[in-house]
Amino acid sequence: NEFKEAGLPIISIDTKKKELVGNFKNAGCVWGKEAEQVNGHDFPSQSDGKVAPYGIYDVNRNSGIVCVGKSADTPEFAVDAIVYWWETEGKTEYAGADRLLILADAGGSNGARPRMWKKQLQTQLANRLGVTVTVCHYPTGCSKYNPIEHKMFSHISNNWAGVPLRTFETVLNYIRGTVTTTGLKIKAYLNEKNYEKGLKVTDAEMKALNLVRSKVCPQWNYTIYPAEVSA
């Protein structure tokens, strides 16, 4: 597409399955001298918390970052992770780029419907960082075609299969240690910020967004421009 041909950044995003942190069974097999002793039941009350691994996969560079959140998986959390990627990787690897293509599922914190997702993209990416953001959502039931699922998340799952995720550091280390023969590299960090669920965006705030929908499947495809840019 035009982004790839122009050398512009393309990221595939999603939240991996949430995981309880503690002495719990993790599906899969791993070689060891003796069996691991884990709790027989996954009671949240016996855990140290639940993590939401939010992934950002750089399609052009076969690399990624996972933001391991300890709070709710909200649109604010999702956009904070994207901003972190842009500030630590994107603006350096794509020096001078002022456009970004995001591939995302139709549901979840970065879904096609949440108003807060669009508002956060407007304020945190477009306005604050001067990045024009084009978002393409995969239709409901088509998330398997989202590159991050088979290019990154599946390899993380294979890497920690059978390993009890007893600590947050274990989660981070197994994500960072995930590699493939094609050269996949993943960074990971812990986000301990508390995110509030259910925050509302008014009709007036939505009208103020500098958002232009595509002619093709406009409910799933749109571009958000910086506020001062004429769309």
Kinemage of the C-alpha trace (Angstrom):
@kinemage 1
@onewidth
@group {chain A} dominant
@subgroup {mainchain}
@vectorlist {calphas} color= white
{ca asn a 1} P 0.000 0.000 0.000
{ca glu a 2} L 0.957 3.669 -0.090
{ca phe a 3} L 2.399 3.633 3.443
{ca lys a 4} L 4.741 0.726 2.736
{ca glu a 5} L 5.868 2.157 -0.599
{ca ala a 6} L 6.559 5.531 1.025
{ca gly a 7} L 8.485 3.969 3.911
{ca leu a 8} L 5.945 5.226 6.444
{ca pro a 9} L 5.248 3.387 9.721
{ca ile a 10} L 2.606 0.657 9.850
{ca ile a 11} L 1.757 -0.856 13.224
{ca ser a 12} L -0.530 -3.747 14.093
{ca ile a 13} L -2.010 -3.512 17.595
{ca asp a 14} L -4.044 -5.617 20.005
{ca thr a 15} L -4.343 -6.728 23.620
{ca lys a 16} L -3.140 -10.263 24.265
{ca lys a 17} L -5.136 -12.527 26.568
{ca lys a 18} L -5.027 -11.226 30.130
{ca glu a 19} L -2.958 -13.342 32.512
{ca leu a 20} L -3.109 -13.875 36.271
{ca val a 21} L 0.265 -13.367 37.931
{ca gly a 22} L 0.966 -15.975 40.577
{ca asn a 23} L 1.673 -19.646 41.144
{ca phe a 24} L -0.824 -20.880 38.565
{ca lys a 25} L -0.808 -23.428 35.766
{ca asn a 26} L 0.093 -22.079 32.342
{ca ala a 27} L -1.053 -24.335 29.504
{ca gly a 28} L 1.711 -26.058 27.566
{ca cys a 29} L 4.782 -28.224 28.108
{ca val a 30} L 8.329 -27.420 29.117
{ca trp a 31} L 11.326 -29.666 29.783
{ca gly a 32} L 12.533 -29.836 33.379
{ca lys a 33} L 14.203 -32.150 35.887
{ca glu a 34} L 11.086 -32.209 38.046
{ca ala a 35} L 7.465 -31.139 37.841
{ca glu a 36} L 6.485 -27.583 38.772
{ca gln a 37} L 4.156 -27.362 41.772
{ca val a 38} L 1.326 -24.899 41.140
{ca asn a 39} L -2.051 -24.072 42.652
{ca gly a 40} L -4.891 -26.342 41.605
{ca his a 41} L -7.283 -23.439 40.968
{ca asp a 42} L -6.828 -20.023 39.411
{ca phe a 43} L -8.444 -17.852 42.080
{ca pro a 44} L -7.810 -14.136 41.440
{ca ser a 45} L -7.731 -13.601 45.206
{ca gln a 46} L -4.580 -15.738 45.350
{ca ser a 47} L -2.829 -13.799 42.589
{ca asp a 48} L -0.552 -10.772 42.675
{ca gly a 49} L -2.722 -9.165 40.020
{ca lys a 50} L -3.784 -9.529 36.426
{ca val a 51} L -1.807 -8.159 33.494
{ca ala a 52} L -3.078 -6.879 30.159
{ca pro a 53} L -0.241 -7.260 27.605
{ca tyr a 54} L -0.873 -4.589 24.965
{ca gly a 55} L 1.178 -5.254 21.859
{ca ile a 56} L 2.434 -3.009 19.075
{ca tyr a 57} L 3.971 -4.798 16.091
{ca asp a 58} L 5.995 -2.801 13.563
{ca val a 59} L 5.053 -4.472 10.272
{ca asn a 60} L 7.954 -3.018 8.276
{ca arg a 61} L 10.694 -3.823 10.800
{ca asn a 62} L 9.439 -7.142 12.261
{ca ser a 63} L 9.803 -5.810 15.787
{ca gly a 64} L 7.460 -5.000 18.608
{ca ile a 65} L 6.836 -3.544 22.031
{ca val a 66} L 4.498 -4.947 24.677
{ca cys a 67} L 3.094 -2.661 27.342
{ca val a 68} L 2.255 -4.869 30.322
{ca gly a 69} L -0.532 -3.054 32.139
{ca lys a 70} L -1.583 -3.718 35.726
{ca ser a 71} L -4.873 -1.809 35.465
{ca ala a 72} L -7.872 -1.790 33.112
{ca asp a 73} L -7.520 -2.252 29.351
{ca thr a 74} L -9.000 1.096 28.281
{ca pro a 75} L -8.637 3.324 25.195
{ca glu a 76} L -6.391 5.634 27.240
{ca phe a 77} L -4.149 2.679 28.091
{ca ala a 78} L -4.005 1.669 24.416
{ca val a 79} L -3.086 5.125 23.146
{ca asp a 80} L -0.504 5.624 25.910
{ca ala a 81} L 1.202 2.445 24.657
{ca ile a 82} L 1.187 3.719 21.061
{ca val a 83} L 2.577 7.092 22.168
{ca tyr a 84} L 5.352 5.269 24.052
{ca trp a 85} L 6.199 3.285 20.916
{ca trp a 86} L 6.268 6.439 18.811
{ca glu a 87} L 8.471 8.357 21.238
{ca thr a 88} L 10.938 5.495 21.842
{ca glu a 89} L 10.964 3.791 18.423
{ca gly a 90} L 8.763 5.318 15.756
{ca lys a 91} L 10.062 8.855 15.465
{ca thr a 92} L 13.658 7.581 15.384
{ca glu a 93} L 13.205 4.667 12.981
{ca tyr a 94} L 10.944 6.743 10.733
{ca ala a 95} L 12.676 10.101 11.032
{ca gly a 96} L 10.634 12.865 9.456
{ca ala a 97} L 7.470 10.770 9.135
{ca asp a 98} L 4.283 12.610 10.039
{ca arg a 99} L 1.818 9.854 9.114
{ca leu a 100} L 1.043 6.543 10.799
{ca leu a 101} L -1.121 3.589 9.738
{ca ile a 102} L -2.701 1.539 12.527
{ca leu a 103} L -4.178 -1.931 11.902
{ca ala a 104} L -6.576 -2.944 14.676
{ca asp a 105} L -9.430 -5.273 15.531
{ca ala a 106} L -12.988 -3.934 15.418
{ca gly a 107} L -13.537 -4.526 19.134
{ca gly a 108} L -11.756 -3.994 22.427
{ca ser a 109} L -10.125 -0.887 23.839
{ca asn a 110} L -8.911 0.118 20.356
{ca gly a 111} L -12.116 -0.889 18.598
{ca ala a 112} L -14.065 0.948 15.931
{ca arg a 113} L -16.827 2.083 18.314
{ca pro a 114} L -15.257 3.531 21.505
{ca arg a 115} L -15.349 7.314 21.341
{ca met a 116} L -12.513 7.631 23.835
{ca trp a 117} L -10.198 5.748 21.449
{ca lys a 118} L -10.697 8.379 18.766
{ca lys a 119} L -10.463 11.261 21.228
{ca gln a 120} L -7.173 9.979 22.641
{ca leu a 121} L -5.723 9.520 19.148
{ca gln a 122} L -6.709 13.118 18.404
{ca thr a 123} L -5.284 14.679 21.563
{ca gln a 124} L -2.251 12.489 22.286
{ca leu a 125} L -0.998 11.514 18.824
{ca ala a 126} L -2.378 13.961 16.281
{ca asn a 127} L -2.406 17.204 18.286
{ca arg a 128} L 0.462 16.675 20.744
{ca leu a 129} L 2.891 14.871 18.433
{ca gly a 130} L 1.746 16.229 15.068
{ca val a 131} L 1.078 12.798 13.578
{ca thr a 132} L -1.723 12.175 11.084
{ca val a 133} L -3.207 8.804 12.056
{ca thr a 134} L -5.012 6.484 9.640
{ca val a 135} L -6.835 3.588 11.319
{ca cys a 136} L -8.047 0.452 9.530
{ca his a 137} L -10.122 -1.955 11.620
{ca tyr a 138} L -10.544 -5.603 10.676
{ca pro a 139} L -14.252 -6.546 10.509
{ca thr a 140} L -15.749 -8.555 13.348
{ca gly a 141} L -14.563 -12.163 13.152
{ca cys a 142} L -11.487 -11.323 11.087
{ca ser a 143} L -9.002 -10.597 13.875
{ca lys a 144} L -6.923 -13.625 12.824
{ca tyr a 145} L -5.793 -11.577 9.824
{ca asn a 146} L -4.356 -8.866 12.084
{ca pro a 147} L -0.558 -9.339 11.660
{ca ile a 148} L 0.241 -9.082 15.368
{ca glu a 149} L -1.702 -12.274 16.090
{ca his a 150} L 0.522 -14.604 14.057
{ca lys a 151} L 3.663 -12.464 13.781
{ca met a 152} L 4.113 -11.725 17.492
{ca phe a 153} L 1.497 -12.954 19.982
{ca ser a 154} L 1.648 -16.596 18.861
{ca his a 155} L 5.422 -16.648 19.411
{ca ile a 156} L 5.085 -15.148 22.899
{ca ser a 157} L 2.514 -17.829 23.780
{ca asn a 158} L 4.865 -20.559 22.543
{ca asn a 159} L 7.802 -19.109 24.467
{ca trp a 160} L 6.092 -19.105 27.864
{ca ala a 161} L 3.960 -22.220 27.323
{ca gly a 162} L 4.060 -24.382 30.440
{ca val a 163} L 5.841 -21.715 32.512
{ca pro a 164} L 4.007 -20.433 35.619
{ca leu a 165} L 3.883 -16.630 35.396
{ca arg a 166} L 4.684 -16.145 39.074
{ca thr a 167} L 5.940 -12.551 38.933
{ca phe a 168} L 5.604 -9.476 36.752
{ca glu a 169} L 9.316 -9.750 35.975
{ca thr a 170} L 8.744 -13.294 34.667
{ca val a 171} L 6.079 -11.966 32.299
{ca leu a 172} L 8.403 -9.224 31.046
{ca asn a 173} L 11.411 -11.523 30.657
{ca tyr a 174} L 9.568 -14.151 28.627
{ca ile a 175} L 8.175 -11.491 26.314
{ca arg a 176} L 11.636 -9.968 25.854
{ca gly a 177} L 13.136 -13.402 25.286
{ca thr a 178} L 10.799 -14.222 22.407
{ca val a 179} L 12.710 -14.492 19.118
{ca thr a 180} L 12.143 -16.176 15.752
{ca thr a 181} L 14.268 -17.367 12.842
{ca thr a 182} L 13.002 -14.382 10.857
{ca gly a 183} L 14.590 -11.983 13.351
{ca leu a 184} L 11.641 -10.897 15.497
{ca lys a 185} L 12.689 -8.717 18.439
{ca ile a 186} L 10.335 -7.613 21.214
{ca lys a 187} L 10.768 -5.090 24.007
{ca ala a 188} L 8.508 -5.003 27.058
{ca tyr a 189} L 7.837 -2.625 29.916
{ca leu a 190} L 5.500 -2.437 32.899
{ca asn a 191} L 2.832 0.281 33.042
{ca glu a 192} L 1.646 0.709 36.629
{ca lys a 193} L -0.664 3.644 35.925
{ca asn a 194} L -4.272 3.238 37.055
{ca tyr a 195} L -6.854 3.623 34.278
{ca glu a 196} L -10.514 4.335 34.916
{ca lys a 197} L -13.178 2.460 32.989
{ca gly a 198} L -16.332 3.988 31.541
{ca leu a 199} L -15.145 7.537 30.851
{ca lys a 200} L -17.549 9.310 28.495
{ca val a 201} L -16.952 11.517 25.471
{ca thr a 202} L -19.675 14.041 24.671
{ca asp a 203} L -21.258 14.665 21.273
{ca ala a 204} L -19.611 18.093 21.240
{ca glu a 205} L -16.186 16.543 21.816
{ca met a 206} L -16.783 14.095 18.971
{ca lys a 207} L -17.770 16.895 16.601
{ca ala a 208} L -14.554 18.703 17.473
{ca leu a 209} L -12.406 15.809 16.252
{ca asn a 210} L -10.576 16.419 12.981
{ca leu a 211} L -11.683 13.016 11.682
{ca val a 212} L -12.390 12.061 8.081
{ca arg a 213} L -13.933 8.696 7.277
{ca ser a 214} L -12.921 6.668 4.236
{ca lys a 215} L -15.315 6.154 1.340
{ca val a 216} L -14.715 2.396 1.664
{ca cys a 217} L -16.227 0.865 4.832
{ca pro a 218} L -16.265 4.224 6.665
{ca gln a 219} L -17.275 2.596 9.956
{ca trp a 220} L -13.918 0.779 10.023
{ca asn a 221} L -11.569 3.138 8.175
{ca tyr a 222} L -10.812 6.750 9.042
{ca thr a 223} L -8.019 9.313 9.354
{ca ile a 224} L -7.470 11.709 12.251
{ca tyr a 225} L -5.544 14.885 11.436
{ca pro a 226} L -3.882 17.329 13.834
{ca ala a 227} L -6.370 19.979 14.935
{ca glu a 228} L -4.671 22.804 13.041
{ca val a 229} L -4.462 20.828 9.770
{ca ser a 230} L -7.229 21.206 7.203
{ca ala a 231} L -8.419 17.669 6.383
